[in-house]
Amino acid sequence: SSGVETMINLANMMEATAAKAKGGKGVDTAFDDLHNQFHALSDAFCGVTDAQAKTPAYDLAVTHKKEMTAIFKRLWKFKDDQPQRDQHLDLFAAEVRELRETIQRLK
């Protein structure tokens, strides 16, 4: 599969995992899975073609990834504190949806 398809699949998984992580505390299984999926998504950015990397959609995808990084850092800080954890998970999932929509334009 292409790098774009991998990124879309990871975005779908991350959205589902973020929903599973709601209501939890600390680095539980769902939170750890989300963390690992986020690293995999970051690595998947290297799998796009040179032509795709030169598009405005790719530039926007990179911006979404940077926003997701900032949100995840705050999520990590509040992983033990409710309701901040769930609020950051909601924000992270919304950013994942926006990223997926942007990536789909790269196909």
N, C-alpha and C positions, 0 to 999 in steps of 0.2 A: 504494500500500500504506500501511497505517497505521504510525504511529510504533512501535507495539509489534512489528509484523511486521518492520520494519526492524531493530529492536534484536535480535530473535531471529535474523535472518539474519546480522547482524554477529557475534553471539555464536558462531554455528556456524562462521563464517569464522575468527574469532579462535582458537577451539579447534584447528582444523586448522592454522592458521599457527603457533601455539605449538609444535605437534608438529614441524612442519618446521624451526623455529628451533633445536631441540635439537641439540647437538653442534657448533653453530657458534661463531663468535667475532666480537666487534665488531658493528658495524652492517652486517650482511650483508643480503641481499635479504629473507629471511624476517623478520628482526628489524625491519627498516624497515617492511615490510608490517604487522606486528603493531602497531607504533607508530602507523601511520596509521589502522588499523582501530580502535584504542582511542580515538583522537581522534574518529573518526566516530561511535562508540558514544556517547561523551560528548555530542556534538552531538545525537544522536538522542533523548536524554532530553527535549528540547524538543518533540518531536513527539507526545507523549501528550496525550490529551484532559484537560480540567479535571477531569472525573469520575474518570478513572483516576488522576490526580495526587493525589486526595484519599483514596486507598485505603491500607490497611496494606501491601498488596503493593508498591505504589510506594515507600513509605517504606523497606521492606526492600531494594528494588532500589537505591535511592540509597545505602544503607549498603554494599551489595555493591560499588557503583561506587567508593566511597571506599576500601574495602579493596583493590580492584584498583589504585587509584592508588598506594597505599602500596607494594604489592607491585611494581608496575611501576617505581617510583623505585628500589627496591632492585635490581631486575633490570637497570636501566640502569647502576647502579653496578658490577654484576658481569658486564656484557656481554662482557668480555674474559677472564673467569676461570672455568675449569671446575673442579670440578663445580657451583660456586655458580650459574652461569647456568642450567644445566639444572634444578637444584632449584627455583629461582625460577620458571622456566617451568612446571614441574609445579604449583606452588602457584597460579600465575596461572591456568592452565587449569582447575584445580579450582574456583577462584572464579568463572570464566566459566560453568562448568556450573551452579553454584548460582544465579548471576544469571539464566541462561536459564530455569531452572525457576521462579524467582520471576516473571519477566516473563510467562511463559506463563499465569500466574494473572490477569494484567491483561486478557487478551483478552475 
